[in-house]
């Protein structure tokens, strides 16, 4: 039997939503800061749009986090 890496927990969109709510930011605020529509931002949080590396960096900086710190925080949330 092959070893299969499985993981569950929060998605990247869930993680972004979690931090956004902790910071007290609205979806409208985030969308404006990213220069996208609120609907496009909602799709990002709901996982219906994939986040590019550039977008992840932008989100991290809006949250006043280093991109590496943001990603480390996300990967620490994943149960393996």
C-alpha positions, 0 to 999 in steps of 0.5 A: 500500500502506498503512503498517502499524505492526507490532511484536513483542517482549514483551507487557505481561504478559511485561514484568511477569513480567520485572520481578517476577522481577528483584525476586524477587517471587512471583506470590503476593506480587504477587497479595496486593499487588494484592488478587487471587487468584494465578490472576487474577494468572497470567492477567494475566501470561499476557495472558489478562486485559487490564490496566486503567490502574489495574492498571498503576499498582498494579503499577508502584507495587508495583515501586517505579517511577513509572507513567510510568517503568514504561510507558516501560520497557515501550515501550522493549522493543518492536521497531518 
